[in-house]
């Protein structure tokens, strides 16, 4: 009998927790506060973006292109031939 009452109390406590949590989460007050918070974060980001320094581009002419025709001819290796030679 005591065991059943204990389980009943646990279930009631869990259900109350879920009920009050969802009630607060879906309330208008929480929605307003979350919107205000998001709005404040957006304003802070925009303020910091305006104060960012602009860096000069120093990556011009960094890449050197090499013609493939001017390179030496490469020997073509075949996988099976390499295995046969090693044995």
PDB file of N, CA, C and O in Angstrom:
ATOM      1  N   UNK A   1       0.826  -1.194   0.000  1.00  0.00           N
ATOM      2  CA  UNK A   1       0.000   0.000   0.000  1.00  0.00           C
ATOM      3  C   UNK A   1       0.869   1.257   0.000  1.00  0.00           C
ATOM      4  O   UNK A   1       0.598   2.203  -0.739  1.00  0.00           O
ATOM      5  N   UNK A   2       1.880   1.263   0.803  1.00  0.00           N
ATOM      6  CA  UNK A   2       2.767   2.433   0.882  1.00  0.00           C
ATOM      7  C   UNK A   2       3.537   2.596  -0.427  1.00  0.00           C
ATOM      8  O   UNK A   2       3.796   3.717  -0.868  1.00  0.00           O
ATOM      9  N   UNK A   3       3.891   1.503  -1.028  1.00  0.00           N
ATOM     10  CA  UNK A   3       4.616   1.535  -2.288  1.00  0.00           C
ATOM     11  C   UNK A   3       3.766   2.188  -3.390  1.00  0.00           C
ATOM     12  O   UNK A   3       4.287   2.980  -4.175  1.00  0.00           O
ATOM     13  N   UNK A   4       2.495   1.873  -3.455  1.00  0.00           N
ATOM     14  CA  UNK A   4       1.604   2.456  -4.458  1.00  0.00           C
ATOM     15  C   UNK A   4       1.415   3.947  -4.212  1.00  0.00           C
ATOM     16  O   UNK A   4       1.354   4.727  -5.163  1.00  0.00           O
ATOM     17  N   UNK A   5       1.323   4.347  -2.967  1.00  0.00           N
ATOM     18  CA  UNK A   5       1.171   5.770  -2.635  1.00  0.00           C
ATOM     19  C   UNK A   5       2.434   6.530  -3.022  1.00  0.00           C
ATOM     20  O   UNK A   5       2.366   7.649  -3.530  1.00  0.00           O
ATOM     21  N   UNK A   6       3.569   5.921  -2.779  1.00  0.00           N
ATOM     22  CA  UNK A   6       4.839   6.543  -3.142  1.00  0.00           C
ATOM     23  C   UNK A   6       4.913   6.760  -4.655  1.00  0.00           C
ATOM     24  O   UNK A   6       5.304   7.837  -5.105  1.00  0.00           O
ATOM     25  N   UNK A   7       4.542   5.749  -5.442  1.00  0.00           N
ATOM     26  CA  UNK A   7       4.547   5.885  -6.890  1.00  0.00           C
ATOM     27  C   UNK A   7       3.550   6.937  -7.364  1.00  0.00           C
ATOM     28  O   UNK A   7       3.829   7.684  -8.302  1.00  0.00           O
ATOM     29  N   UNK A   8       2.419   6.994  -6.733  1.00  0.00           N
ATOM     30  CA  UNK A   8       1.412   7.990  -7.076  1.00  0.00           C
ATOM     31  C   UNK A   8       1.948   9.405  -6.813  1.00  0.00           C
ATOM     32  O   UNK A   8       1.744  10.305  -7.628  1.00  0.00           O
ATOM     33  N   UNK A   9       2.611   9.597  -5.716  1.00  0.00           N
ATOM     34  CA  UNK A   9       3.187  10.909  -5.391  1.00  0.00           C
ATOM     35  C   UNK A   9       4.267  11.270  -6.408  1.00  0.00           C
ATOM     36  O   UNK A   9       4.339  12.421  -6.838  1.00  0.00           O
ATOM     37  N   UNK A  10       5.110  10.310  -6.802  1.00  0.00           N
ATOM     38  CA  UNK A  10       6.140  10.568  -7.806  1.00  0.00           C
ATOM     39  C   UNK A  10       5.512  10.990  -9.142  1.00  0.00           C
ATOM     40  O   UNK A  10       5.979  11.927  -9.789  1.00  0.00           O
ATOM     41  N   UNK A  11       4.483  10.308  -9.531  1.00  0.00           N
ATOM     42  CA  UNK A  11       3.817  10.627 -10.798  1.00  0.00           C
ATOM     43  C   UNK A  11       3.177  12.005 -10.731  1.00  0.00           C
ATOM     44  O   UNK A  11       3.245  12.768 -11.695  1.00  0.00           O
ATOM     45  N   UNK A  12       2.566  12.327  -9.623  1.00  0.00           N
ATOM     46  CA  UNK A  12       1.946  13.644  -9.457  1.00  0.00           C
ATOM     47  C   UNK A  12       3.009  14.736  -9.507  1.00  0.00           C
ATOM     48  O   UNK A  12       2.799  15.770 -10.141  1.00  0.00           O
ATOM     49  N   UNK A  13       4.127  14.526  -8.858  1.00  0.00           N
ATOM     50  CA  UNK A  13       5.205  15.522  -8.863  1.00  0.00           C
ATOM     51  C   UNK A  13       5.759  15.717 -10.278  1.00  0.00           C
ATOM     52  O   UNK A  13       6.000  16.849 -10.698  1.00  0.00           O
ATOM     53  N   UNK A  14       5.957  14.644 -10.996  1.00  0.00           N
ATOM     54  CA  UNK A  14       6.461  14.743 -12.378  1.00  0.00           C
ATOM     55  C   UNK A  14       5.465  15.472 -13.266  1.00  0.00           C
ATOM     56  O   UNK A  14       5.855  16.329 -14.059  1.00  0.00           O
ATOM     57  N   UNK A  15       4.198  15.147 -13.145  1.00  0.00           N
ATOM     58  CA  UNK A  15       3.176  15.818 -13.950  1.00  0.00           C
ATOM     59  C   UNK A  15       3.075  17.300 -13.616  1.00  0.00           C
ATOM     60  O   UNK A  15       2.914  18.128 -14.513  1.00  0.00           O
ATOM     61  N   UNK A  16       3.167  17.637 -12.349  1.00  0.00           N
ATOM     62  CA  UNK A  16       3.148  19.054 -11.958  1.00  0.00           C
ATOM     63  C   UNK A  16       4.365  19.804 -12.516  1.00  0.00           C
ATOM     64  O   UNK A  16       4.251  20.937 -12.983  1.00  0.00           O
ATOM     65  N   UNK A  17       5.503  19.162 -12.460  1.00  0.00           N
ATOM     66  CA  UNK A  17       6.704  19.775 -13.014  1.00  0.00           C
ATOM     67  C   UNK A  17       6.544  20.057 -14.504  1.00  0.00           C
ATOM     68  O   UNK A  17       6.854  21.154 -14.967  1.00  0.00           O
ATOM     69  N   UNK A  18       6.070  19.087 -15.242  1.00  0.00           N
ATOM     70  CA  UNK A  18       5.862  19.258 -16.679  1.00  0.00           C
ATOM     71  C   UNK A  18       4.814  20.337 -16.941  1.00  0.00           C
ATOM     72  O   UNK A  18       4.989  21.162 -17.838  1.00  0.00           O
ATOM     73  N   UNK A  19       3.754  20.340 -16.186  1.00  0.00           N
ATOM     74  CA  UNK A  19       2.690  21.330 -16.368  1.00  0.00           C
ATOM     75  C   UNK A  19       3.200  22.750 -16.136  1.00  0.00           C
ATOM     76  O   UNK A  19       2.981  23.629 -16.970  1.00  0.00           O
ATOM     77  N   UNK A  20       3.874  22.980 -15.017  1.00  0.00           N
ATOM     78  CA  UNK A  20       4.344  24.330 -14.703  1.00  0.00           C
ATOM     79  C   UNK A  20       5.478  24.781 -15.626  1.00  0.00           C
ATOM     80  O   UNK A  20       5.583  25.964 -15.950  1.00  0.00           O
ATOM     81  N   UNK A  21       6.300  23.864 -16.036  1.00  0.00           N
ATOM     82  CA  UNK A  21       7.369  24.212 -16.966  1.00  0.00           C
ATOM     83  C   UNK A  21       6.799  24.627 -18.314  1.00  0.00           C
ATOM     84  O   UNK A  21       7.204  25.646 -18.872  1.00  0.00           O
ATOM     85  N   UNK A  22       5.877  23.856 -18.833  1.00  0.00           N
ATOM     86  CA  UNK A  22       5.271  24.212 -20.118  1.00  0.00           C
ATOM     87  C   UNK A  22       4.434  25.481 -20.012  1.00  0.00           C
ATOM     88  O   UNK A  22       4.388  26.277 -20.949  1.00  0.00           O
ATOM     89  N   UNK A  23       3.790  25.666 -18.901  1.00  0.00           N
ATOM     90  CA  UNK A  23       2.990  26.884 -18.696  1.00  0.00           C
ATOM     91  C   UNK A  23       3.877  28.123 -18.744  1.00  0.00           C
ATOM     92  O   UNK A  23       3.526  29.123 -19.371  1.00  0.00           O
ATOM     93  N   UNK A  24       5.030  28.051 -18.075  1.00  0.00           N
ATOM     94  CA  UNK A  24       5.938  29.198 -18.105  1.00  0.00           C
ATOM     95  C   UNK A  24       6.554  29.381 -19.484  1.00  0.00           C
ATOM     96  O   UNK A  24       6.667  30.506 -19.971  1.00  0.00           O
ATOM     97  N   UNK A  25       6.951  28.290 -20.111  1.00  0.00           N
ATOM     98  CA  UNK A  25       7.611  28.362 -21.402  1.00  0.00           C
ATOM     99  C   UNK A  25       6.706  28.987 -22.465  1.00  0.00           C
ATOM    100  O   UNK A  25       7.182  29.758 -23.298  1.00  0.00           O
ATOM    101  N   UNK A  26       5.432  28.671 -22.449  1.00  0.00           N
ATOM    102  CA  UNK A  26       4.512  29.185 -23.454  1.00  0.00           C
ATOM    103  C   UNK A  26       3.805  30.463 -23.020  1.00  0.00           C
ATOM    104  O   UNK A  26       2.890  30.916 -23.707  1.00  0.00           O
ATOM    105  N   UNK A  27       4.200  31.047 -21.915  1.00  0.00           N
ATOM    106  CA  UNK A  27       3.551  32.270 -21.440  1.00  0.00           C
ATOM    107  C   UNK A  27       4.000  33.470 -22.270  1.00  0.00           C
ATOM    108  O   UNK A  27       5.051  33.443 -22.910  1.00  0.00           O
ATOM    109  N   UNK A  28       3.195  34.508 -22.247  1.00  0.00           N
ATOM    110  CA  UNK A  28       3.508  35.731 -22.988  1.00  0.00           C
ATOM    111  C   UNK A  28       4.709  36.456 -22.379  1.00  0.00           C
ATOM    112  O   UNK A  28       5.488  37.077 -23.103  1.00  0.00           O
ATOM    113  N   UNK A  29       4.860  36.385 -21.102  1.00  0.00           N
ATOM    114  CA  UNK A  29       5.979  37.055 -20.444  1.00  0.00           C
ATOM    115  C   UNK A  29       7.308  36.457 -20.919  1.00  0.00           C
ATOM    116  O   UNK A  29       8.251  37.189 -21.220  1.00  0.00           O
ATOM    117  N   UNK A  30       7.372  35.171 -20.983  1.00  0.00           N
ATOM    118  CA  UNK A  30       8.604  34.527 -21.454  1.00  0.00           C
ATOM    119  C   UNK A  30       8.861  34.855 -22.924  1.00  0.00           C
ATOM    120  O   UNK A  30      10.010  35.076 -23.305  1.00  0.00           O
ATOM    121  N   UNK A  31       7.844  34.892 -23.739  1.00  0.00           N
ATOM    122  CA  UNK A  31       8.018  35.227 -25.148  1.00  0.00           C
ATOM    123  C   UNK A  31       8.535  36.649 -25.312  1.00  0.00           C
ATOM    124  O   UNK A  31       9.410  36.900 -26.141  1.00  0.00           O
ATOM    125  N   UNK A  32       8.001  37.581 -24.530  1.00  0.00           N
ATOM    126  CA  UNK A  32       8.465  38.965 -24.589  1.00  0.00           C
ATOM    127  C   UNK A  32       9.916  39.081 -24.148  1.00  0.00           C
ATOM    128  O   UNK A  32      10.713  39.768 -24.787  1.00  0.00           O
ATOM    129  N   UNK A  33      10.256  38.409 -23.058  1.00  0.00           N
ATOM    130  CA  UNK A  33      11.631  38.478 -22.559  1.00  0.00           C
ATOM    131  C   UNK A  33      12.623  37.866 -23.549  1.00  0.00           C
ATOM    132  O   UNK A  33      13.712  38.404 -23.752  1.00  0.00           O
ATOM    133  N   UNK A  34      12.256  36.768 -24.151  1.00  0.00           N
ATOM    134  CA  UNK A  34      13.160  36.140 -25.116  1.00  0.00           C
ATOM    135  C   UNK A  34      13.317  37.020 -26.358  1.00  0.00           C
ATOM    136  O   UNK A  34      14.414  37.123 -26.906  1.00  0.00           O
ATOM    137  N   UNK A  35      12.233  37.652 -26.803  1.00  0.00           N
ATOM    138  CA  UNK A  35      12.319  38.551 -27.955  1.00  0.00           C
ATOM    139  C   UNK A  35      13.196  39.750 -27.629  1.00  0.00           C
ATOM    140  O   UNK A  35      14.022  40.148 -28.450  1.00  0.00           O
ATOM    141  N   UNK A  36      13.035  40.325 -26.459  1.00  0.00           N
ATOM    142  CA  UNK A  36      13.857  41.465 -26.052  1.00  0.00           C
ATOM    143  C   UNK A  36      15.326  41.075 -25.979  1.00  0.00           C
ATOM    144  O   UNK A  36      16.198  41.838 -26.395  1.00  0.00           O
ATOM    145  N   UNK A  37      15.591  39.920 -25.463  1.00  0.00           N
ATOM    146  CA  UNK A  37      16.970  39.453 -25.364  1.00  0.00           C
ATOM    147  C   UNK A  37      17.583  39.293 -26.752  1.00  0.00           C
ATOM    148  O   UNK A  37      18.707  39.734 -26.989  1.00  0.00           O
ATOM    149  N   UNK A  38      16.852  38.667 -27.666  1.00  0.00           N
ATOM    150  CA  UNK A  38      17.349  38.497 -29.029  1.00  0.00           C
ATOM    151  C   UNK A  38      17.548  39.840 -29.718  1.00  0.00           C
ATOM    152  O   UNK A  38      18.502  40.023 -30.474  1.00  0.00           O
ATOM    153  N   UNK A  39      16.655  40.765 -29.457  1.00  0.00           N
ATOM    154  CA  UNK A  39      16.760  42.092 -30.050  1.00  0.00           C
ATOM    155  C   UNK A  39      17.994  42.812 -29.514  1.00  0.00           C
ATOM    156  O   UNK A  39      18.702  43.463 -30.282  1.00  0.00           O
ATOM    157  N   UNK A  40      18.261  42.712 -28.232  1.00  0.00           N
ATOM    158  CA  UNK A  40      19.439  43.345 -27.642  1.00  0.00           C
ATOM    159  C   UNK A  40      20.725  42.748 -28.200  1.00  0.00           C
ATOM    160  O   UNK A  40      21.686  43.469 -28.465  1.00  0.00           O
ATOM    161  N   UNK A  41      20.741  41.445 -28.375  1.00  0.00           N
ATOM    162  CA  UNK A  41      21.929  40.793 -28.936  1.00  0.00           C
ATOM    163  C   UNK A  41      22.172  41.279 -30.361  1.00  0.00           C
ATOM    164  O   UNK A  41      23.314  41.536 -30.742  1.00  0.00           O
ATOM    165  N   UNK A  42      21.122  41.405 -31.140  1.00  0.00           N
ATOM    166  CA  UNK A  42      21.246  41.878 -32.514  1.00  0.00           C
ATOM    167  C   UNK A  42      21.779  43.304 -32.549  1.00  0.00           C
ATOM    168  O   UNK A  42      22.627  43.629 -33.381  1.00  0.00           O
ATOM    169  N   UNK A  43      21.297  44.148 -31.665  1.00  0.00           N
ATOM    170  CA  UNK A  43      21.782  45.531 -31.605  1.00  0.00           C
ATOM    171  C   UNK A  43      23.260  45.581 -31.215  1.00  0.00           C
ATOM    172  O   UNK A  43      24.017  46.376 -31.773  1.00  0.00           O
ATOM    173  N   UNK A  44      23.671  44.751 -30.276  1.00  0.00           N
ATOM    174  CA  UNK A  44      25.077  44.723 -29.866  1.00  0.00           C
ATOM    175  C   UNK A  44      25.966  44.243 -31.008  1.00  0.00           C
ATOM    176  O   UNK A  44      27.055  44.776 -31.220  1.00  0.00           O
ATOM    177  N   UNK A  45      25.506  43.252 -31.731  1.00  0.00           N
ATOM    178  CA  UNK A  45      26.289  42.748 -32.865  1.00  0.00           C
ATOM    179  C   UNK A  45      26.439  43.833 -33.917  1.00  0.00           C
ATOM    180  O   UNK A  45      27.532  44.034 -34.447  1.00  0.00           O
ATOM    181  N   UNK A  46      25.368  44.525 -34.222  1.00  0.00           N
ATOM    182  CA  UNK A  46      25.431  45.593 -35.222  1.00  0.00           C
ATOM    183  C   UNK A  46      26.356  46.715 -34.781  1.00  0.00           C
ATOM    184  O   UNK A  46      27.059  47.297 -35.607  1.00  0.00           O
ATOM    185  N   UNK A  47      26.366  47.026 -33.501  1.00  0.00           N
ATOM    186  CA  UNK A  47      27.249  48.067 -32.980  1.00  0.00           C
ATOM    187  C   UNK A  47      28.712  47.650 -33.120  1.00  0.00           C
ATOM    188  O   UNK A  47      29.551  48.465 -33.503  1.00  0.00           O
ATOM    189  N   UNK A  48      29.021  46.413 -32.818  1.00  0.00           N
ATOM    190  CA  UNK A  48      30.407  45.942 -32.917  1.00  0.00           C
ATOM    191  C   UNK A  48      30.853  45.789 -34.368  1.00  0.00           C
ATOM    192  O   UNK A  48      32.035  45.960 -34.669  1.00  0.00           O
ATOM    193  N   UNK A  49      29.943  45.476 -35.255  1.00  0.00           N
ATOM    194  CA  UNK A  49      30.292  45.331 -36.667  1.00  0.00           C
ATOM    195  C   UNK A  49      30.714  46.674 -37.238  1.00  0.00           C
ATOM    196  O   UNK A  49      31.614  46.732 -38.075  1.00  0.00           O
ATOM    197  N   UNK A  50      30.090  47.736 -36.805  1.00  0.00           N
ATOM    198  CA  UNK A  50      30.448  49.072 -37.292  1.00  0.00           C
ATOM    199  C   UNK A  50      31.846  49.477 -36.849  1.00  0.00           C
ATOM    200  O   UNK A  50      32.501  50.262 -37.534  1.00  0.00           O
ATOM    201  N   UNK A  51      32.313  48.966 -35.729  1.00  0.00           N
ATOM    202  CA  UNK A  51      33.617  49.347 -35.186  1.00  0.00           C
ATOM    203  C   UNK A  51      34.758  48.422 -35.610  1.00  0.00           C
ATOM    204  O   UNK A  51      35.888  48.602 -35.154  1.00  0.00           O
ATOM    205  N   UNK A  52      34.497  47.465 -36.447  1.00  0.00           N
ATOM    206  CA  UNK A  52      35.548  46.555 -36.896  1.00  0.00           C
ATOM    207  C   UNK A  52      36.492  47.263 -37.865  1.00  0.00           C
ATOM    208  O   UNK A  52      36.040  47.990 -38.750  1.00  0.00           O
ATOM    209  N   UNK A  53      37.783  47.057 -37.707  1.00  0.00           N
ATOM    210  CA  UNK A  53      38.720  47.673 -38.653  1.00  0.00           C
ATOM    211  C   UNK A  53      38.738  46.905 -39.975  1.00  0.00           C
ATOM    212  O   UNK A  53      38.515  45.695 -40.016  1.00  0.00           O
ATOM    213  N   UNK A  54      39.006  47.630 -41.034  1.00  0.00           N
ATOM    214  CA  UNK A  54      39.065  47.027 -42.358  1.00  0.00           C
ATOM    215  C   UNK A  54      40.528  46.786 -42.716  1.00  0.00           C
ATOM    216  O   UNK A  54      41.326  47.724 -42.739  1.00  0.00           O
ATOM    217  N   UNK A  55      40.878  45.550 -42.993  1.00  0.00           N
ATOM    218  CA  UNK A  55      42.255  45.194 -43.300  1.00  0.00           C
ATOM    219  C   UNK A  55      42.487  45.219 -44.801  1.00  0.00           C
ATOM    220  O   UNK A  55      41.594  44.923 -45.594  1.00  0.00           O
ATOM    221  N   UNK A  56      43.720  45.583 -45.171  1.00  0.00           N
ATOM    222  CA  UNK A  56      44.068  45.624 -46.588  1.00  0.00           C
ATOM    223  C   UNK A  56      44.321  44.213 -47.114  1.00  0.00           C
ATOM    224  O   UNK A  56      44.712  43.314 -46.369  1.00  0.00           O
ATOM    225  N   UNK A  57      44.094  44.047 -48.377  1.00  0.00           N
ATOM    226  CA  UNK A  57      44.323  42.768 -49.016  1.00  0.00           C
ATOM    227  C   UNK A  57      45.808  42.633 -49.349  1.00  0.00           C
ATOM    228  O   UNK A  57      46.331  43.413 -50.145  1.00  0.00           O
ATOM    229  N   UNK A  58      46.491  41.663 -48.757  1.00  0.00           N
ATOM    230  CA  UNK A  58      47.907  41.462 -49.024  1.00  0.00           C
ATOM    231  C   UNK A  58      48.180  40.117 -49.696  1.00  0.00           C
ATOM    232  O   UNK A  58      49.288  39.590 -49.598  1.00  0.00           O
ATOM    233  N   UNK A  59      47.206  39.576 -50.357  1.00  0.00           N
ATOM    234  CA  UNK A  59      47.355  38.261 -50.980  1.00  0.00           C
ATOM    235  C   UNK A  59      47.407  38.333 -52.508  1.00  0.00           C
ATOM    236  O   UNK A  59      47.211  37.318 -53.176  1.00  0.00           O
ATOM    237  N   UNK A  60      47.660  39.485 -53.055  1.00  0.00           N
ATOM    238  CA  UNK A  60      47.735  39.600 -54.511  1.00  0.00           C
ATOM    239  C   UNK A  60      49.032  38.981 -55.013  1.00  0.00           C
ATOM    240  O   UNK A  60      50.087  39.143 -54.400  1.00  0.00           O
ATOM    241  N   UNK A  61      48.945  38.282 -56.115  1.00  0.00           N
ATOM    242  CA  UNK A  61      50.087  37.652 -56.787  1.00  0.00           C
ATOM    243  C   UNK A  61      50.849  36.692 -55.871  1.00  0.00           C
ATOM    244  O   UNK A  61      52.076  36.622 -55.935  1.00  0.00           O
ATOM    245  N   UNK A  62      50.161  35.981 -55.054  1.00  0.00           N
ATOM    246  CA  UNK A  62      50.780  35.003 -54.171  1.00  0.00           C
ATOM    247  C   UNK A  62      50.964  33.661 -54.889  1.00  0.00           C
ATOM    248  O   UNK A  62      51.970  32.981 -54.686  1.00  0.00           O
ATOM    249  N   UNK A  63      50.025  33.295 -55.700  1.00  0.00           N
ATOM    250  CA  UNK A  63      50.048  31.994 -56.361  1.00  0.00           C
ATOM    251  C   UNK A  63      50.908  32.074 -57.617  1.00  0.00           C
ATOM    252  O   UNK A  63      50.743  32.967 -58.448  1.00  0.00           O
ATOM    253  N   UNK A  64      51.820  31.131 -57.735  1.00  0.00           N
ATOM    254  CA  UNK A  64      52.635  31.038 -58.938  1.00  0.00           C
ATOM    255  C   UNK A  64      52.143  29.860 -59.762  1.00  0.00           C
ATOM    256  O   UNK A  64      52.082  28.728 -59.281  1.00  0.00           O
ATOM    257  N   UNK A  65      51.795  30.138 -61.000  1.00  0.00           N
ATOM    258  CA  UNK A  65      51.293  29.083 -61.861  1.00  0.00           C
ATOM    259  C   UNK A  65      52.452  28.467 -62.636  1.00  0.00           C
ATOM    260  O   UNK A  65      53.322  29.183 -63.132  1.00  0.00           O
ATOM    261  N   UNK A  66      52.463  27.151 -62.738  1.00  0.00           N
ATOM    262  CA  UNK A  66      53.519  26.435 -63.447  1.00  0.00           C
ATOM    263  C   UNK A  66      52.890  25.713 -64.626  1.00  0.00           C
ATOM    264  O   UNK A  66      51.862  25.049 -64.496  1.00  0.00           O
ATOM    265  N   UNK A  67      53.522  25.854 -65.764  1.00  0.00           N
ATOM    266  CA  UNK A  67      53.028  25.158 -66.949  1.00  0.00           C
ATOM    267  C   UNK A  67      53.367  23.685 -66.853  1.00  0.00           C
ATOM    268  O   UNK A  67      54.479  23.323 -66.467  1.00  0.00           O
ATOM    269  N   UNK A  68      52.435  22.852 -67.194  1.00  0.00           N
ATOM    270  CA  UNK A  68      52.667  21.414 -67.150  1.00  0.00           C
ATOM    271  C   UNK A  68      53.584  20.971 -68.294  1.00  0.00           C
ATOM    272  O   UNK A  68      54.274  19.959 -68.171  1.00  0.00           O
ATOM    273  N   UNK A  69      53.598  21.697 -69.373  1.00  0.00           N
ATOM    274  CA  UNK A  69      54.406  21.318 -70.529  1.00  0.00           C
ATOM    275  C   UNK A  69      55.897  21.461 -70.222  1.00  0.00           C
ATOM    276  O   UNK A  69      56.716  20.690 -70.723  1.00  0.00           O
ATOM    277  N   UNK A  70      56.236  22.425 -69.416  1.00  0.00           N
ATOM    278  CA  UNK A  70      57.648  22.652 -69.132  1.00  0.00           C
ATOM    279  C   UNK A  70      58.218  21.667 -68.118  1.00  0.00           C
ATOM    280  O   UNK A  70      59.435  21.543 -67.984  1.00  0.00           O
ATOM    281  N   UNK A  71      57.337  20.969 -67.406  1.00  0.00           N
ATOM    282  CA  UNK A  71      57.821  19.999 -66.424  1.00  0.00           C
ATOM    283  C   UNK A  71      58.351  18.747 -67.119  1.00  0.00           C
ATOM    284  O   UNK A  71      57.985  18.459 -68.258  1.00  0.00           O
ATOM    285  N   UNK A  72      59.206  18.014 -66.431  1.00  0.00           N
ATOM    286  CA  UNK A  72      59.775  16.800 -66.995  1.00  0.00           C
ATOM    287  C   UNK A  72      58.697  15.734 -67.145  1.00  0.00           C
ATOM    288  O   UNK A  72      57.682  15.725 -66.448  1.00  0.00           O
ATOM    289  N   UNK A  73      58.966  14.841 -68.083  1.00  0.00           N
ATOM    290  CA  UNK A  73      58.013  13.757 -68.275  1.00  0.00           C
ATOM    291  C   UNK A  73      58.100  12.800 -67.099  1.00  0.00           C
ATOM    292  O   UNK A  73      59.190  12.463 -66.637  1.00  0.00           O
ATOM    293  N   UNK A  74      56.980  12.380 -66.636  1.00  0.00           N
ATOM    294  CA  UNK A  74      56.925  11.465 -65.510  1.00  0.00           C
ATOM    295  C   UNK A  74      56.711  10.057 -66.022  1.00  0.00           C
ATOM    296  O   UNK A  74      56.001   9.818 -66.999  1.00  0.00           O
ATOM    297  N   UNK A  75      57.343   9.150 -65.336  1.00  0.00           N
ATOM    298  CA  UNK A  75      57.187   7.761 -65.701  1.00  0.00           C
ATOM    299  C   UNK A  75      55.859   7.247 -65.152  1.00  0.00           C
ATOM    300  O   UNK A  75      55.515   7.497 -63.997  1.00  0.00           O
ATOM    301  N   UNK A  76      55.133   6.542 -65.978  1.00  0.00           N
ATOM    302  CA  UNK A  76      53.864   5.981 -65.539  1.00  0.00           C
ATOM    303  C   UNK A  76      54.119   4.657 -64.826  1.00  0.00           C
ATOM    304  O   UNK A  76      54.740   3.747 -65.375  1.00  0.00           O
ATOM    305  N   UNK A  77      53.637   4.571 -63.616  1.00  0.00           N
ATOM    306  CA  UNK A  77      53.781   3.344 -62.843  1.00  0.00           C
ATOM    307  C   UNK A  77      52.453   2.601 -62.838  1.00  0.00           C
ATOM    308  O   UNK A  77      51.377   3.190 -62.735  1.00  0.00           O
ATOM    309  N   UNK A  78      52.572   1.317 -62.950  1.00  0.00           N
ATOM    310  CA  UNK A  78      51.394   0.482 -62.883  1.00  0.00           C
ATOM    311  C   UNK A  78      51.455  -0.321 -61.592  1.00  0.00           C
ATOM    312  O   UNK A  78      52.492  -0.886 -61.244  1.00  0.00           O
ATOM    313  N   UNK A  79      50.389  -0.360 -60.924  1.00  0.00           N
ATOM    314  CA  UNK A  79      50.345  -0.963 -59.597  1.00  0.00           C
ATOM    315  C   UNK A  79      50.801  -2.414 -59.594  1.00  0.00           C
ATOM    316  O   UNK A  79      51.613  -2.811 -58.759  1.00  0.00           O
ATOM    317  N   UNK A  80      50.288  -3.196 -60.513  1.00  0.00           N
ATOM    318  CA  UNK A  80      50.620  -4.622 -60.524  1.00  0.00           C
ATOM    319  C   UNK A  80      52.093  -4.853 -60.878  1.00  0.00           C
ATOM    320  O   UNK A  80      52.711  -5.788 -60.369  1.00  0.00           O
ATOM    321  N   UNK A  81      52.640  -4.034 -61.718  1.00  0.00           N
ATOM    322  CA  UNK A  81      54.054  -4.172 -62.055  1.00  0.00           C
ATOM    323  C   UNK A  81      54.933  -3.868 -60.852  1.00  0.00           C
ATOM    324  O   UNK A  81      55.954  -4.526 -60.655  1.00  0.00           O
ATOM    325  N   UNK A  82      54.567  -2.912 -60.066  1.00  0.00           N
ATOM    326  CA  UNK A  82      55.324  -2.586 -58.847  1.00  0.00           C
ATOM    327  C   UNK A  82      55.311  -3.736 -57.865  1.00  0.00           C
ATOM    328  O   UNK A  82      56.321  -4.012 -57.218  1.00  0.00           O
ATOM    329  N   UNK A  83      54.189  -4.406 -57.746  1.00  0.00           N
ATOM    330  CA  UNK A  83      54.098  -5.544 -56.842  1.00  0.00           C
ATOM    331  C   UNK A  83      54.979  -6.690 -57.349  1.00  0.00           C
ATOM    332  O   UNK A  83      55.669  -7.336 -56.561  1.00  0.00           O
ATOM    333  N   UNK A  84      54.957  -6.936 -58.634  1.00  0.00           N
ATOM    334  CA  UNK A  84      55.762  -8.017 -59.206  1.00  0.00           C
ATOM    335  C   UNK A  84      57.251  -7.752 -59.031  1.00  0.00           C
ATOM    336  O   UNK A  84      58.008  -8.690 -58.782  1.00  0.00           O
ATOM    337  N   UNK A  85      57.684  -6.531 -59.151  1.00  0.00           N
ATOM    338  CA  UNK A  85      59.089  -6.195 -59.028  1.00  0.00           C
ATOM    339  C   UNK A  85      59.579  -6.353 -57.599  1.00  0.00           C
ATOM    340  O   UNK A  85      60.746  -6.684 -57.386  1.00  0.00           O
ATOM    341  N   UNK A  86      58.738  -6.129 -56.634  1.00  0.00           N
ATOM    342  CA  UNK A  86      59.147  -6.218 -55.231  1.00  0.00           C
ATOM    343  C   UNK A  86      59.286  -7.658 -54.760  1.00  0.00           C
ATOM    344  O   UNK A  86      59.924  -7.897 -53.735  1.00  0.00           O
ATOM    345  N   UNK A  87      58.735  -8.590 -55.443  1.00  0.00           N
ATOM    346  CA  UNK A  87      58.795  -9.986 -55.000  1.00  0.00           C
ATOM    347  C   UNK A  87      60.028 -10.601 -55.412  1.00  0.00           C
ATOM    348  O   UNK A  87      60.257 -11.777 -55.128  1.00  0.00           O
TER     349      UNK A  87
END
